[in-house]
Amino acid sequence: MRHDIGTGNEQRETIMNAALPAPLPLIPAKLNMPLLPRGLLGRPRLDEWFQRLGEVRLAVLHAPSGFGKTTLACQWARAFEGRVAWLQLHPGDNDSLQLGRYLLHALDAQLEHGCPRSLLLAGQGREAFDTLLTHLLAELPGEHEPLLLVLDDFETLYTAEVIAALRFFLRNMPSWMTLLVCSRGLPELGVADLRVKHQLLTVDAQHLAFETDEVQALLDLGLPVSINREQVERLNRRIGGWPCALQLVLQEVQTGRGMDLFLENLQLGHPYIRDYMREQVVANLGASTLEFLQATCLLERFNAALADRLTQGSNARGMLEQLERNGLFLQSLDGLRQWYAYHPLFATFVLGELRTHQPQRLSDLHLRAAEALMAENLPEEAARHAVQAGCPTRVGEVLERHGRQFYRQGRLELLQQCLETLPEAVIAGSPLLTLLQAWVSQNSYQFDQVERWFKAGEEALQQSCSEDDWARIVGEFNAVRAQVAMNRGDEEQAIALAREALVREPLIMRTSKVAALSGLAEAHFVQGLLPQAQKQYEEAERRAREIRASHLVVWNLGQLSEIAIAQGYLQKAYSLQERAIQYVEQADLQATPIMEFIYRVRGQVLLEWHHLDAAEQCALQGIQILEDVGDRWLLQCYALLAGIAHARGQQSACADYIGKIQSMLADDNYHVDWLANAHAVMLSYWDSTQDKTAIQQWLLTAPALERGLNHFAQYNGRNHARAHLSLKQPDKALPILRQLQIDAEQHGLIMDLNRNHILLAQLHWLREERQQALDNLQLALTLASSTGAIGSFLRVGKLLIAMLKALQHERRLDELEAQRADRLIQLAQQQRDFSRAIRITLDEAVIQDIINRPDVPELIRHSPLTRREWQVLSLIHAGQSNEQIAEHLNVAPTTIKTHIRSLYQKLNITHRNEAVQLARSLLSKIQGE
């Protein structure tokens, strides 16, 4: 009977098995960890999370597509001290029978086939997924070495049954097991409960995004060319740290110019990124989601209320939560998750799709955005969208209500965009709009346009104003005219106009009187009347604070810092810049273009102190602030970056920046202040690369010499002197420097006095007027004890070492001077010439320094070289031919041959290569290699 029953059971089982379809074979690749790409960059800052991996039950790497989740999971898995089971998920794994088989095989392989019964059940395919996992949990050993179970592409799982079963499995896993999930969104695995129990580790897009230093390291590792820091920072701003875009850079960029082209393509919408977004991100999105994205992609930031207005819907909050869950390129901007922004590349993509496929919607969306932003009291953003909507009525309304505020906060570029939208008659018919237009035209160096607008305003307004009101309006016009006169170099007219503007209280803009006082101070500054200018700037800053005109507060603090620099008070200047930065931060203001001025001047102070990294960061911050304003305004920042690269001996980076500077100078006209800074670093670069032709050409077109009443006239004069010194024309440089010293002493330009003494020391040394050179060098050191000058000394190059050592041997220095001389020698030894050749003017002090070293061969001590032979040896090492050495030392080629024969005999060498090797060994001890 039992036999009959058994036979019946077997028959039924046979029938059931016959009814079940044969399971699909398992794909080995789904169970294998992917190979890591070549040239992978280590990211030590993520190690903190990895160290906690064994302490938690669930670790989640969640970020949108292309953020390197799988790559990081592979790195962690390879470094994990224990077993690793890997499962690559796919939409087909929503079939619980298939997922169960894969999961059991992945685990069984790492458990020495320790769950055979569960594996058999999975193969039979009869049990529900949660039942199968219950059997598995019961079969797992109580103790085992650590095991990491990785589920990659978790977002492909969507069935409630599967996710609920995995949540059950996670909750009951043995303590030796950790689940690592890679997903676009945060998985629904009970993360809230795990978080409060400290059993959850999450790494999101903010953590996975590449930081700028990591981008630099990756490009240095993977590109055939050197990319300068400014390009790196600009790249990372535009890609938002997205690793996928960096892989495109490594494929496409082969030259420095190629990087610039790539950056331009990013702004326009790179075609490969567009393809990726279409295929990997939006292909399966529903119509309502796409509609929401298109309606909100125009906004720099938005909350649920704004999104509701733009979409004309009522559930934006729910949509935002859904987008976050789905792992789209949405970034929360605050801890409360109220404000959001799209990743910059994703926003560019969605907007590009909208322009391509539905261009007719753009104007309406911009107009709705303007209205919604005004309702949310965000006038600046509202104004931008009103401009893009091309709606003069809305633009005019925003300006009448908020135009004064825009000016007070320095939003001149925004004002210009708004005013370009309005008909001229509308501007002329409003005294406020006329004044705003005049300030914008002045700021854009369209000086003739200022008077044209005033004339149009006079025709439209004068008849409708009382005599007193019109006089007050003209006073405000004169505040603008004073600034125009300053920019044209007519200080006397600027002073007269500014004083007229100060007579009456303004009628339209309270800032007019403060601007007039600032203009008066600027005129006195340019005339070299520093104490008078300082008092007026201090008063203007106080008044600007009273009326909350942040633009003018920062401007006046910046000008005060420049006065402090001119007076030789660099620490005071730095403190004034700090006040400006703190003011902006405390007032919670966005960085306006005027802040570039503060960071740039701060960078110049830091460069003088030889704090090169901090100076570079200031220049880069300035460029970031001005990125949307226009390339012409970046000249000073690029000049600063070129000076830093030159100080570091980075020839390629310096050449890149010099190229950008030359391109800007060719396309625009600049004030002599800006020109002097740019020309100074260009001349240093040409001198370092021995480009005499460029220096000669510069002298033919250089700004004319003027009395050195201010720092930029002094700078321009020193540029002329340096050019003549580079061309070995010291007799032409000397009278220029003497006049600069007279002017600097008369007007209290202490920093310029310091720099002029350094250049005079170099000039007299090259003329072999040793005592005069040392006199000027000692005076420069004395001044530097109060000014803190370092960078100005180091611009002399390796020659500075010889000069300072001679000064130490021959003159009595006080303690501060001696300490500064030692430090300058040390820094000069560490400097690298572009060619890395040692071009050093040697004298007895330097030669003795070499001979006294214990590692110098005895042959050198017994057969000492003459000073001229040492110089010839250094020039041989620099790669110069006999004819070039003769030209450099201003002697006949036959004389050089005599020196070389003597040199070879004393050193017991026969070939030029031997001389080069010996020179490298000896002279590098002085250069600091």
C-alpha angles and dihedrals in degrees: 000000000000087000090054091049091047090049090050093051092050090049092050090048090049090051092048093048090049088053093054115083116241109265118251115254117262116254108230093209091065090060097044126087110244119251115258115243119252119261092029114179119229113232107200094177089070092056090088090069093044091055089059094050095099092048097062137064096218131029119185128195102192126173139119121285117295098027095118099253094144092045092053091045089053091050091050093045092053091049094044114115098225141031123323126207113191128196124179107207127216134181088260088066089075081085097093093208092057093043091050093055093048093046093049093048091048092052097038091056091057095042096059088255089306099155105052097148093052090046091052091050090049090052092051090053095209102116126082113248095251091048091050091051090049089056090047094050090049091050098047114103120253092231128036140140113275115288127194116205111198120198108188125198091016091169089076089073112087110148113110093221094057096045093046091051092050090049088053090048092050093050092053102037117130115260093250092064128081124189115217114193126191110199141151091231135027105279121237094243100125094276094160092062093043091050095057089046091053090241096117130085118184131185113185138184092279090060096039094050111103116253118223095257089052091050089051091050093048093050092046088053099044110029126080091219135054114255117204122235095251091057090048093052093045090049094051093048090055097044094039091225092299107164093206091063090051090059088056090052091054090051100044110031116083101148139033089252088050089061091054090051091049090052090051090051090052091058092049094044115272110241094224092050089047090054092048093050092049094049103036106027117027103022095099100032119124124245094254092053092049090049090052092049093050093048094051104033091089092066123090087210135354145177131209093272093054091045091052090053093049096045093038086228136119107223106062091131090060091047092051091051090049092050090051092049091049092052098238121163094278120134126198111225099196140035093250091055093234100124125050141181133188120243105268095243092047092049090050090050096049092045090049091052090050092050091048100045106023108021091151090068096058099081093049092047092050091049092049089048091052092051093046093048092049089051088052090049095247100132100167093056090042090055092052092053093044088055092049090048087056092229111148093184094057092042091051091050092051093048095048090053101036109014093103090051091051090053094045089054094046098248092150095143090054091048090052092052091049095047093049087061094057127083113251091241091059091052094046091049093059122064089204094051091044091054093045090049091050092052091048092049091048091050090051091052090245091136097162089055091060093066091042091058093045090052091050090048092049092053092049101039114027096079093052095050131078117246092253094047091049091050089053091049091050088052088057090048088054091056087062092043090053090057091048090052090051092052090050091053097249101129096169093056090045091054092049093049094045091052091050089051091052094056097078135038111253119254102198110026124024088205092068095082093047090049090051091051090049090050091051090051092049092053091052090046091054090048090056095250094134102165092050093046091048094055092048094049090049091052091046091051091051092051092046090055090051092058094036093242096159094178091059094041090057093042093054093045089051092051091048089053090052090052089050090052091050089051090051095251100128095160090053089050090052091051091051090052089050089053090054093050092047091048092056092045095047092048088050091232125161115246107270126195091264088067088066086066091056095047093045095051089045088052090053090053091048091049089053088052088048093240090143101172093050091045091051091051090054091052091048091050089052092053091048091053092050098039094110097036101072139282095257090072093056095071096099093046092051090048089054092048091048090051091051092048089049092051089052093048092242100151098176094050092044090051090052092053093044088053091054091048093051091049091052093047090052092053102044148027119246138189115261089250091064093039093053093056093046094045092050094061092041090055091048090051094048091047091051092049093043092239097160092164092061091049092050091049091050091055089056093056103025122128110272120263115259135177110291096241094138140026097265095049087050090049092050090049092051089050089058091047093049091049090054091047091051088053091048092249101130092154089065093046097050100069090046092055093044092055091046090054092051091051094044092052092047094052101037095248094158097167090053091048088055093050093044092053089053092052092045089052090053091047095051092045091054089049087052090242091140102176094047089049092052091045091057093041092053091048088050091051091049092052091045090061086072103026095046092224116175109137093057090058093047092055086073088071127206091340087074091069093059092045095050094045089052089050091051092051097045108030137054110241126192118237097267093046092048092050092049092048091052092049093047091051090051093049093045090052089054094050118107124218115222092248091042086229118133109246103171130154102228126206134172094279093054093042091051088050089059096044093050093059113107093225095059113111116257089235090070092052095049096044103034118197121233118245090256091051090053089052092049090049092053091049092049087054090050088061098251122151123233090260092051091048090051090051092046093052093037095235136118119279090239089059090054091051089054091051091049093051090051091045094052092047093052093046095043093233132133107189136057091234090060089052091051092050093048092047090051090052095047104035097042087069087067095040091053099238 
